[in-house]
């Protein structure tokens, strides 16, 4: 492929933040060159964060609870809550659904599915006895 005559000639930003690039690519060789139209869609590679508080049934922050987020591939990250029940994850790739679980010695917590498209705060799981 000869790169001469190839390249993007226009672009568009979609409402979901993804970029479309339009252009031509010159393919072939020797005497049979042809120009092909190419459209490329670039996905956002954004990073987001998730934060909140783990709460007891009466609304107090629960310390030393383990909060885990697991992505679709099974990769998990864990943090332990502060003395006020606060937790946060930073540097999380946006665009995926994550499973959020909480484990504690005393309380049970429902598993939550979180669709991460941007920074999320106020994800506050409440335990049951």
OpenMM code with the backbone's topology and positions (N, CA, C; nanometers):
from openmm import Vec3, app, unit

residues = "UNK UNK UNK UNK UNK UNK UNK UNK UNK UNK UNK UNK UNK UNK UNK UNK UNK UNK UNK UNK UNK UNK UNK UNK UNK UNK UNK UNK UNK UNK UNK UNK UNK UNK UNK UNK UNK UNK UNK UNK UNK UNK UNK UNK UNK UNK UNK UNK UNK UNK UNK UNK UNK UNK UNK UNK UNK UNK UNK UNK UNK UNK UNK UNK UNK UNK UNK UNK UNK UNK UNK UNK UNK UNK UNK UNK UNK UNK UNK UNK UNK UNK UNK UNK UNK UNK UNK UNK UNK UNK UNK UNK UNK UNK UNK UNK UNK UNK UNK UNK UNK UNK UNK UNK UNK UNK UNK UNK UNK UNK UNK UNK UNK UNK UNK UNK UNK UNK UNK UNK UNK UNK UNK UNK UNK UNK UNK UNK UNK".split()
positions = [
    Vec3(0.0851, -0.1179, 0.0000),
    Vec3(0.0000, 0.0000, 0.0000),
    Vec3(0.0887, 0.1229, 0.0000),
    Vec3(0.0600, 0.2153, -0.0848),
    Vec3(0.1335, 0.3403, -0.0953),
    Vec3(0.0592, 0.4468, -0.0161),
    Vec3(0.1205, 0.5073, 0.0863),
    Vec3(0.0491, 0.6051, 0.1682),
    Vec3(0.0229, 0.7365, 0.0969),
    Vec3(0.0846, 0.7601, -0.0187),
    Vec3(0.0599, 0.8864, -0.0893),
    Vec3(-0.0865, 0.8916, -0.1329),
    Vec3(-0.1499, 1.0017, -0.1038),
    Vec3(-0.2897, 1.0164, -0.1416),
    Vec3(-0.3868, 0.9601, -0.0395),
    Vec3(-0.3353, 0.9090, 0.0733),
    Vec3(-0.4210, 0.8539, 0.1775),
    Vec3(-0.4314, 0.9527, 0.2922),
    Vec3(-0.5431, 0.9500, 0.3622),
    Vec3(-0.5563, 1.0323, 0.4815),
    Vec3(-0.6989, 1.0731, 0.5087),
    Vec3(-0.7191, 1.1227, 0.6293),
    Vec3(-0.8510, 1.1713, 0.6690),
    Vec3(-0.8761, 1.3068, 0.6050),
    Vec3(-0.9977, 1.3257, 0.5566),
    Vec3(-1.0329, 1.4527, 0.4937),
    Vec3(-1.1421, 1.5266, 0.5696),
    Vec3(-1.2107, 1.4558, 0.6624),
    Vec3(-1.3176, 1.5186, 0.7398),
    Vec3(-1.3409, 1.4370, 0.8658),
    Vec3(-1.4094, 1.4963, 0.9613),
    Vec3(-1.4412, 1.4264, 1.0851),
    Vec3(-1.5687, 1.4805, 1.1452),
    Vec3(-1.6234, 1.4044, 1.2383),
    Vec3(-1.7454, 1.4461, 1.3077),
    Vec3(-1.7419, 1.3904, 1.4493),
    Vec3(-1.7852, 1.4712, 1.5452),
    Vec3(-1.7963, 1.4270, 1.6830),
    Vec3(-1.9411, 1.3884, 1.7084),
    Vec3(-1.9634, 1.2635, 1.7486),
    Vec3(-2.0993, 1.2172, 1.7754),
    Vec3(-2.1459, 1.2627, 1.9128),
    Vec3(-2.2761, 1.2561, 1.9367),
    Vec3(-2.3325, 1.2991, 2.0644),
    Vec3(-2.2806, 1.2174, 2.1815),
    Vec3(-2.2426, 1.0904, 2.1570),
    Vec3(-2.1911, 1.0059, 2.2643),
    Vec3(-2.0415, 1.0251, 2.2885),
    Vec3(-1.9804, 1.1241, 2.2225),
    Vec3(-1.8404, 1.1547, 2.2440),
    Vec3(-1.7438, 1.0781, 2.1561),
    Vec3(-1.7935, 0.9944, 2.0683),
    Vec3(-1.7067, 0.9185, 1.9796),
    Vec3(-1.6800, 0.9990, 1.8527),
    Vec3(-1.5619, 0.9801, 1.7965),
    Vec3(-1.5183, 1.0560, 1.6805),
    Vec3(-1.5253, 0.9696, 1.5558),
    Vec3(-1.5816, 1.0255, 1.4486),
    Vec3(-1.5802, 0.9612, 1.3172),
    Vec3(-1.4812, 1.0361, 1.2298),
    Vec3(-1.3959, 0.9610, 1.1601),
    Vec3(-1.3028, 1.0212, 1.0653),
    Vec3(-1.3310, 0.9616, 0.9280),
    Vec3(-1.3349, 1.0468, 0.8262),
    Vec3(-1.3640, 1.0054, 0.6894),
    Vec3(-1.2418, 1.0351, 0.6038),
    Vec3(-1.2155, 0.9504, 0.5084),
    Vec3(-1.1017, 0.9780, 0.4223),
    Vec3(-1.0884, 0.8775, 0.3101),
    Vec3(-0.9719, 0.8823, 0.2489),
    Vec3(-0.9415, 0.7945, 0.1364),
    Vec3(-0.8131, 0.7198, 0.1690),
    Vec3(-0.8052, 0.5988, 0.1210),
    Vec3(-0.6819, 0.5236, 0.1306),
    Vec3(-0.6509, 0.4694, -0.0084),
    Vec3(-0.5276, 0.4814, -0.0462),
    Vec3(-0.4863, 0.4361, -0.1788),
    Vec3(-0.4315, 0.2956, -0.1647),
    Vec3(-0.4901, 0.2003, -0.2337),
    Vec3(-0.4488, 0.0608, -0.2241),
    Vec3(-0.4080, 0.0088, -0.3604),
    Vec3(-0.3431, -0.1033, -0.3585),
    Vec3(-0.3014, -0.1666, -0.4835),
    Vec3(-0.1516, -0.1575, -0.4997),
    Vec3(-0.1053, -0.1739, -0.6205),
    Vec3(0.0375, -0.1686, -0.6452),
    Vec3(0.0644, -0.1589, -0.7936),
    Vec3(0.1816, -0.1143, -0.8251),
    Vec3(0.2253, -0.0992, -0.9646),
    Vec3(0.1257, -0.0170, -1.0440),
    Vec3(0.0584, -0.0775, -1.1401),
    Vec3(-0.0305, -0.0003, -1.2278),
    Vec3(-0.1780, -0.0122, -1.1909),
    Vec3(-0.2119, -0.0855, -1.0833),
    Vec3(-0.3539, -0.1053, -1.0507),
    Vec3(-0.3943, -0.0350, -0.9212),
    Vec3(-0.3560, 0.0919, -0.9056),
    Vec3(-0.3916, 0.1701, -0.7876),
    Vec3(-0.5415, 0.1975, -0.7859),
    Vec3(-0.5989, 0.1990, -0.6674),
    Vec3(-0.7383, 0.2413, -0.6536),
    Vec3(-0.7517, 0.3190, -0.5224),
    Vec3(-0.8491, 0.4039, -0.5171),
    Vec3(-0.8789, 0.4798, -0.3959),
    Vec3(-1.0041, 0.4218, -0.3330),
    Vec3(-0.9959, 0.3904, -0.2048),
    Vec3(-1.1098, 0.3373, -0.1312),
    Vec3(-1.1505, 0.4375, -0.0240),
    Vec3(-1.2803, 0.4473, -0.0021),
    Vec3(-1.3331, 0.5340, 0.1032),
    Vec3(-1.3229, 0.4602, 0.2358),
    Vec3(-1.2774, 0.5310, 0.3396),
    Vec3(-1.2617, 0.4717, 0.4719),
    Vec3(-1.3346, 0.5583, 0.5734),
    Vec3(-1.4096, 0.4920, 0.6617),
    Vec3(-1.4732, 0.5584, 0.7755),
    Vec3(-1.4251, 0.4855, 0.9003),
    Vec3(-1.3706, 0.5603, 0.9941),
    Vec3(-1.3185, 0.5025, 1.1173),
    Vec3(-1.3897, 0.5658, 1.2356),
    Vec3(-1.4319, 0.4825, 1.3294),
    Vec3(-1.4968, 0.5318, 1.4507),
    Vec3(-1.4028, 0.5081, 1.5678),
    Vec3(-1.3655, 0.6159, 1.6345),
    Vec3(-1.2771, 0.6077, 1.7493),
    Vec3(-1.3600, 0.6098, 1.8768),
    Vec3(-1.3386, 0.5105, 1.9606),
    Vec3(-1.4103, 0.5032, 2.0866),
    Vec3(-1.3398, 0.5903, 2.1886),
    Vec3(-1.4167, 0.6481, 2.2791),
    Vec3(-1.3577, 0.7274, 2.3869),
    Vec3(-1.2775, 0.6343, 2.4763),
    Vec3(-1.1631, 0.6761, 2.5125),
    Vec3(-1.0818, 0.6003, 2.6063),
    Vec3(-1.0704, 0.6826, 2.7329),
    Vec3(-1.1839, 0.7037, 2.7959),
    Vec3(-1.1830, 0.7911, 2.9121),
    Vec3(-1.1682, 0.7114, 3.0409),
    Vec3(-1.1232, 0.7808, 3.1395),
    Vec3(-1.1022, 0.7251, 3.2723),
    Vec3(-1.1997, 0.7943, 3.3664),
    Vec3(-1.2563, 0.7160, 3.4573),
    Vec3(-1.3551, 0.7715, 3.5497),
    Vec3(-1.3250, 0.7243, 3.6915),
    Vec3(-1.4074, 0.7698, 3.7842),
    Vec3(-1.3936, 0.7285, 3.9238),
    Vec3(-1.5305, 0.6944, 3.9804),
    Vec3(-1.5278, 0.6136, 4.0860),
    Vec3(-1.6495, 0.5756, 4.1582),
    Vec3(-1.6226, 0.6024, 4.3053),
    Vec3(-1.7168, 0.6663, 4.3731),
    Vec3(-1.6979, 0.6957, 4.5153),
    Vec3(-1.8319, 0.6942, 4.5872),
    Vec3(-1.8258, 0.6702, 4.7153),
    Vec3(-1.9465, 0.6721, 4.7969),
    Vec3(-1.9154, 0.6349, 4.9400),
    Vec3(-2.0209, 0.5967, 5.0109),
    Vec3(-2.0083, 0.5530, 5.1504),
    Vec3(-2.0831, 0.4223, 5.1673),
    Vec3(-2.0258, 0.3333, 5.2452),
    Vec3(-2.0933, 0.2101, 5.2839),
    Vec3(-2.1619, 0.2397, 5.4162),
    Vec3(-2.2938, 0.2121, 5.4208),
    Vec3(-2.3748, 0.2530, 5.5358),
    Vec3(-2.4353, 0.1344, 5.6092),
    Vec3(-2.4505, 0.1509, 5.7399),
    Vec3(-2.5231, 0.0535, 5.8209),
    Vec3(-2.6726, 0.0759, 5.7981),
    Vec3(-2.7581, -0.0163, 5.8446),
    Vec3(-2.9025, 0.0027, 5.8248),
    Vec3(-2.9566, 0.1331, 5.8847),
    Vec3(-2.8911, 0.1863, 5.9891),
    Vec3(-2.9385, 0.3114, 6.0492),
    Vec3(-2.8670, 0.4346, 5.9922),
    Vec3(-2.7898, 0.4173, 5.8833),
    Vec3(-2.7331, 0.5316, 5.8127),
    Vec3(-2.5949, 0.5766, 5.8560),
    Vec3(-2.5302, 0.5022, 5.9442),
    Vec3(-2.3945, 0.5379, 5.9855),
    Vec3(-2.2934, 0.4784, 5.8876),
    Vec3(-2.1804, 0.5456, 5.8713),
    Vec3(-2.0745, 0.4927, 5.7860),
    Vec3(-2.0121, 0.3685, 5.8481),
    Vec3(-1.9849, 0.2699, 5.7667),
    Vec3(-1.9295, 0.1429, 5.8149),
    Vec3(-1.7814, 0.1354, 5.7789),
    Vec3(-1.6966, 0.1294, 5.8801),
    Vec3(-1.5521, 0.1224, 5.8538),
    Vec3(-1.5086, -0.0228, 5.8328),
    Vec3(-1.3966, -0.0362, 5.7620),
    Vec3(-1.3321, -0.1651, 5.7348),
    Vec3(-1.4168, -0.2625, 5.6530),
    Vec3(-1.5146, -0.2132, 5.5811),
    Vec3(-1.5854, -0.2988, 5.4856),
    Vec3(-1.4990, -0.3050, 5.3589),
    Vec3(-1.5051, -0.4157, 5.2881),
    Vec3(-1.4283, -0.4306, 5.1651),
    Vec3(-1.5217, -0.4112, 5.0465),
    Vec3(-1.4900, -0.3112, 4.9637),
    Vec3(-1.5690, -0.2816, 4.8437),
    Vec3(-1.4883, -0.3320, 4.7240),
    Vec3(-1.5541, -0.4079, 4.6378),
    Vec3(-1.4883, -0.4658, 4.5204),
    Vec3(-1.5639, -0.4262, 4.3951),
    Vec3(-1.4914, -0.3843, 4.2924),
    Vec3(-1.5512, -0.3663, 4.1603),
    Vec3(-1.4865, -0.4685, 4.0674),
    Vec3(-1.5701, -0.5307, 3.9852),
    Vec3(-1.5232, -0.6333, 3.8924),
    Vec3(-1.5733, -0.5989, 3.7539),
    Vec3(-1.4829, -0.5989, 3.6548),
    Vec3(-1.5244, -0.5666, 3.5182),
    Vec3(-1.5683, -0.6927, 3.4449),
    Vec3(-1.6097, -0.6774, 3.3198),
    Vec3(-1.6650, -0.7885, 3.2412),
    Vec3(-1.5635, -0.9001, 3.2186),
    Vec3(-1.4339, -0.8680, 3.2212),
    Vec3(-1.3322, -0.9708, 3.2003),
    Vec3(-1.2981, -1.0459, 3.3287),
    Vec3(-1.3554, -1.0013, 3.4413),
    Vec3(-1.3285, -1.0667, 3.5692),
    Vec3(-1.2196, -1.0014, 3.6514),
    Vec3(-1.1576, -0.8949, 3.5992),
    Vec3(-1.0551, -0.8238, 3.6744),
    Vec3(-1.1200, -0.7476, 3.7894),
    Vec3(-1.0656, -0.7651, 3.9099),
    Vec3(-1.1256, -0.7040, 4.0286),
    Vec3(-1.0282, -0.6084, 4.0959),
    Vec3(-1.0855, -0.5036, 4.1543),
    Vec3(-1.0110, -0.4083, 4.2376),
    Vec3(-1.0838, -0.3968, 4.3699),
    Vec3(-1.0076, -0.3872, 4.4797),
    Vec3(-1.0666, -0.3815, 4.6130),
    Vec3(-1.0114, -0.2632, 4.6915),
    Vec3(-1.0988, -0.2044, 4.7733),
    Vec3(-1.0563, -0.1032, 4.8696),
    Vec3(-1.1297, -0.1296, 5.0011),
    Vec3(-1.0717, -0.0788, 5.1096),
    Vec3(-1.1340, -0.0892, 5.2419),
    Vec3(-1.1858, 0.0485, 5.2805),
    Vec3(-1.3042, 0.0522, 5.3377),
    Vec3(-1.3665, 0.1802, 5.3722),
    Vec3(-1.2936, 0.2473, 5.4887),
    Vec3(-1.3043, 0.3805, 5.4910),
    Vec3(-1.2435, 0.4610, 5.5974),
    Vec3(-1.3281, 0.4503, 5.7244),
    Vec3(-1.2871, 0.5222, 5.8282),
    Vec3(-1.3610, 0.5185, 5.9549),
    Vec3(-1.5014, 0.5765, 5.9416),
    Vec3(-1.5272, 0.6524, 5.8337),
    Vec3(-1.6612, 0.7063, 5.8093),
    Vec3(-1.7348, 0.6312, 5.6992),
    Vec3(-1.6799, 0.5187, 5.6564),
    Vec3(-1.7444, 0.4358, 5.5540),
    Vec3(-1.7163, 0.4788, 5.4115),
    Vec3(-1.6268, 0.5733, 5.3932),
    Vec3(-1.6013, 0.6244, 5.2577),
    Vec3(-1.5086, 0.5319, 5.1801),
    Vec3(-1.5316, 0.5263, 5.0485),
    Vec3(-1.4450, 0.4503, 4.9589),
    Vec3(-1.4368, 0.5250, 4.8264),
    Vec3(-1.3341, 0.4951, 4.7490),
    Vec3(-1.3261, 0.5500, 4.6134),
    Vec3(-1.2320, 0.4650, 4.5291),
    Vec3(-1.2637, 0.4612, 4.4011),
    Vec3(-1.1799, 0.3982, 4.2997),
    Vec3(-1.1510, 0.5061, 4.1955),
    Vec3(-1.0258, 0.5235, 4.1599),
    Vec3(-0.9902, 0.6185, 4.0550),
    Vec3(-0.9209, 0.5427, 3.9424),
    Vec3(-0.9154, 0.6059, 3.8263),
    Vec3(-0.8477, 0.5446, 3.7126),
    Vec3(-0.9198, 0.4246, 3.6565),
    Vec3(-1.0524, 0.4240, 3.6653),
    Vec3(-1.1324, 0.3121, 3.6152),
    Vec3(-1.1708, 0.3413, 3.4699),
    Vec3(-1.1441, 0.2502, 3.3766),
    Vec3(-1.1843, 0.2741, 3.2377),
    Vec3(-1.3369, 0.2888, 3.2268),
    Vec3(-1.3810, 0.3961, 3.1651),
    Vec3(-1.5246, 0.4202, 3.1487),
    Vec3(-1.5768, 0.3397, 3.0310),
    Vec3(-1.7067, 0.3181, 3.0303),
    Vec3(-1.7711, 0.2521, 2.9185),
    Vec3(-1.8141, 0.1102, 2.9472),
    Vec3(-1.7780, 0.0560, 3.0606),
    Vec3(-1.8137, -0.0810, 3.0940),
    Vec3(-1.9132, -0.0855, 3.2082),
    Vec3(-1.9847, -0.1977, 3.2141),
    Vec3(-2.0676, -0.2257, 3.3305),
    Vec3(-1.9788, -0.2951, 3.4327),
    Vec3(-1.9851, -0.2509, 3.5556),
    Vec3(-1.9056, -0.3076, 3.6633),
    Vec3(-1.9974, -0.3679, 3.7680),
    Vec3(-1.9515, -0.4744, 3.8309),
    Vec3(-2.0230, -0.5330, 3.9429),
    Vec3(-1.9594, -0.4802, 4.0703),
    Vec3(-2.0401, -0.4210, 4.1576),
    Vec3(-1.9924, -0.3656, 4.2833),
    Vec3(-2.0452, -0.4524, 4.3967),
    Vec3(-1.9542, -0.5062, 4.4766),
    Vec3(-1.9930, -0.5874, 4.5917),
    Vec3(-1.9284, -0.5305, 4.7168),
    Vec3(-1.9934, -0.5548, 4.8304),
    Vec3(-1.9418, -0.5104, 4.9596),
    Vec3(-1.9443, -0.6302, 5.0529),
    Vec3(-1.8358, -0.6497, 5.1257),
    Vec3(-1.8348, -0.7557, 5.2268),
    Vec3(-1.8004, -0.6950, 5.3631),
    Vec3(-1.8673, -0.7483, 5.4640),
    Vec3(-1.8532, -0.6998, 5.6011),
    Vec3(-1.8744, -0.8179, 5.6946),
    Vec3(-1.8154, -0.8115, 5.8128),
    Vec3(-1.8332, -0.9188, 5.9107),
    Vec3(-1.9766, -0.9236, 5.9644),
    Vec3(-2.0407, -0.8083, 5.9709),
    Vec3(-2.1706, -0.8026, 6.0383),
    Vec3(-2.2902, -0.7875, 5.9444),
    Vec3(-2.2729, -0.7196, 5.8316),
    Vec3(-2.3861, -0.6861, 5.7448),
    Vec3(-2.3753, -0.7553, 5.6088),
    Vec3(-2.4910, -0.7705, 5.5444),
    Vec3(-2.4980, -0.8225, 5.4074),
    Vec3(-2.5355, -0.7067, 5.3148),
    Vec3(-2.4853, -0.7137, 5.1925),
    Vec3(-2.5099, -0.6077, 5.0946),
    Vec3(-2.5507, -0.6707, 4.9617),
    Vec3(-2.6461, -0.6064, 4.8965),
    Vec3(-2.6880, -0.6515, 4.7638),
    Vec3(-2.5796, -0.6166, 4.6622),
    Vec3(-2.5587, -0.7043, 4.5671),
    Vec3(-2.4671, -0.6777, 4.4566),
    Vec3(-2.5304, -0.5734, 4.3661),
    Vec3(-2.4496, -0.4801, 4.3174),
    Vec3(-2.5007, -0.3753, 4.2281),
    Vec3(-2.4243, -0.3789, 4.0972),
    Vec3(-2.4953, -0.3522, 3.9888),
    Vec3(-2.4342, -0.3343, 3.8575),
    Vec3(-2.4293, -0.1841, 3.8319),
    Vec3(-2.3107, -0.1343, 3.8022),
    Vec3(-2.2905, 0.0091, 3.7808),
    Vec3(-2.2428, 0.0287, 3.6378),
    Vec3(-2.3163, 0.1088, 3.5600),
    Vec3(-2.2745, 0.1439, 3.4245),
    Vec3(-2.1920, 0.2710, 3.4322),
    Vec3(-2.0636, 0.2555, 3.4111),
    Vec3(-1.9709, 0.3661, 3.4295),
    Vec3(-1.9465, 0.4369, 3.2969),
    Vec3(-2.0041, 0.5563, 3.2824),
    Vec3(-1.9811, 0.6371, 3.1637),
    Vec3(-1.9092, 0.7672, 3.1977),
    Vec3(-1.9088, 0.8025, 3.3252),
    Vec3(-1.8442, 0.9241, 3.3738),
    Vec3(-1.8216, 0.9058, 3.5232),
    Vec3(-1.7596, 1.0033, 3.5878),
    Vec3(-1.7377, 0.9933, 3.7319),
    Vec3(-1.8705, 0.9740, 3.8039),
    Vec3(-1.8725, 0.8818, 3.9003),
    Vec3(-1.9923, 0.8562, 3.9796),
    Vec3(-1.9605, 0.8799, 4.1262),
    Vec3(-2.0465, 0.9543, 4.1926),
    Vec3(-2.0352, 0.9731, 4.3366),
    Vec3(-2.1699, 0.9396, 4.3979),
    Vec3(-2.1707, 0.9180, 4.5265),
    Vec3(-2.2973, 0.8893, 4.5942),
    Vec3(-2.3451, 0.7460, 4.5727),
    Vec3(-2.2543, 0.6556, 4.5378),
    Vec3(-2.2924, 0.5142, 4.5294),
    Vec3(-2.2767, 0.4606, 4.6718),
    Vec3(-2.3883, 0.4574, 4.7447),
    Vec3(-2.3885, 0.4328, 4.8886),
    Vec3(-2.4642, 0.3041, 4.9234),
    Vec3(-2.3970, 0.1897, 4.9210),
    Vec3(-2.4650, 0.0657, 4.9589),
    Vec3(-2.5056, 0.0677, 5.1066),
    Vec3(-2.6254, 0.0155, 5.1342),
    Vec3(-2.6767, 0.0099, 5.2709),
    Vec3(-2.6904, -0.1379, 5.3086),
    Vec3(-2.6325, -0.1741, 5.4221),
    Vec3(-2.6338, -0.3135, 5.4670),
    Vec3(-2.7626, -0.3519, 5.5337),
    Vec3(-2.7844, -0.4828, 5.5385),
    Vec3(-2.8955, -0.5421, 5.6157),
    Vec3(-2.8343, -0.6415, 5.7131),
    Vec3(-2.9039, -0.6629, 5.8237),
    Vec3(-2.8507, -0.7557, 5.9253),
    Vec3(-2.8911, -0.8969, 5.8965),
] * unit.nanometer
topology = app.Topology()
chain = topology.addChain("A")
for resn in residues:
    res = topology.addResidue(resn, chain)
    for name in ("N", "CA", "C"):
        topology.addAtom(name, app.Element.getBySymbol(name[0]), res)
